[in-house]
Amino acid sequence: MDLLRFTTAGSVDDGKSTLIGRLLYDSKSIFEDQLEAMETSSRSRGDENVNLALLTDGLKAEREQGITIDVAYRYFATPKRKFIIADTPGHIQYTRNMVTGASTANLAILLIDARKGVIEQTCRHAFIADLLRIQHIVVCVNKMDLVDWSEETYQGIVKEFSEFSSRLQNIVEVTFIPASALLGDNIVDPSVHMPWYQGSTLLYHLETVYIGSDANHVDARFPVQWVIRPHSDDWHDFRGFAGRVAGGVFKPGDDVVVLPSGFTSRIKAIHTMDGELQEAYSPLSCAFTLEDEIDISRGDMIVKPNSPPEPTQDLEAMICWFSADTTLAGRGKYLLRHTGKEVKVMVREVKYKVNINTLHKIEDDLTFTHNDIGRISLRSSAPLNADPYKKNRITGSFILIDPHANETVAAGMIL
């Protein structure tokens, strides 16, 4: 079975955690003791119904306030597909958590409260999903039970969001589903309250959406994370280069180039815990052995000679500023971590910030503060083997670290 990673996004109290709880509950993906603990906790809180949000909101502060603060990951499977869910917060001050949860997602479920319609946070999260190249969006118009299952209300939201999303660049597919996460309508089972909706349920769409074309299977990339030298009697001469395939397909016998040294060799074998493989592709974790003895270390990259990345020290990037304590300004110095490599960088120029609501450029205020998104140019102390983020999400992304506080202050997408 293949794996679908998806994230939820939306404003506060749109029902993200409840929707995930309903998805797990109705698909029979929770244990009896979890259900009993949830029912007991709901009764002690005085809730009228079983509070399904308690399945993902595990922090004490989250349960007291009824909001999501940190990213919660949940795993479940159906006979058709395996899933990893990232339940992300809706508050503006936790936008960085939403970026973190969405950075590896194939699909985003964007919740909209049917009573409120498209609001600022809806636009913010749709823009972030587009920025992170999440190509599949499900707009779940939730709490339809509170607007008397009105088709007119639903169609109005569809029209309003469609007008906004038409200005986004990377989203390939937008699917609209009217639902009630509290009552379970159109989550796993079709709704009897909305006969005017003839589309699929949320779970059916998650099981059938095609994501095979999302990854780059053309340009071969293998960032080396670790060099394996067992020094054992059984593997006395073994020297493997471990990592996760970031793009393309590798097979034993393929000619490869090691960057930045430029040395060439041929793949001897591809190793995993389950034995040797005849091919490796994204996102498989494995180890390569080569036919020649080449000096390779963490941070190097194994590629094919037909389409290597262009090493560069000058980067143009879109960033989301995470830090609440510091600001970004021109000439700032940071550490940049790209795949397994870390280099020093300096901010050459701050180009502009983005107004999330209008998508207009802000060029008169160039100081980045908490949750700001915009474009900057960087100069690194050593060449980076990077691809544009549009070409490869793994080799096109990085984080910035404050060298003094050792704090991750921004996430970036290379243009």
Buried (B, 14 or more C-beta within 10 A) or exposed (E): EEEBBBBBBBBBBBBBBBBBBBBBBBBEBBEEEBBEEBBEBBEEEEBEEBBBBBBBBEEEEBBEEBBBBBBBEBEBEBEEBEBBBBBBBBBBEBBBBBBBBBBBBBBBBBBBBBEBBBBEBBBBBBBBBBBBBBBBBBBBBBBBBBBEBBBEBBBBBBEBBEEBBEEBEEBEEBBBBBBBBBBBBBBBEBBEBBEEBEEBBBBBBBBEBEBEEBBBBEBBBBBBBEBEEEEEEEEEEBBBBBBBBBBBBBEBEBEBBBBBEEBEBEBBBBBEEEEEBEEBBBEBEBBBBBEEEBEBEBBBBBBBEEEBBEBEEEBBBBBBBBBEEBBBEEEBEBBBBBBBBBBEBBBBEBBBBBBBEEEEEEEEEBEBEBBBBBBBBBEBEBBBBBBBBBBBBBBBBBBBBBEEEEBBBBBBBBE
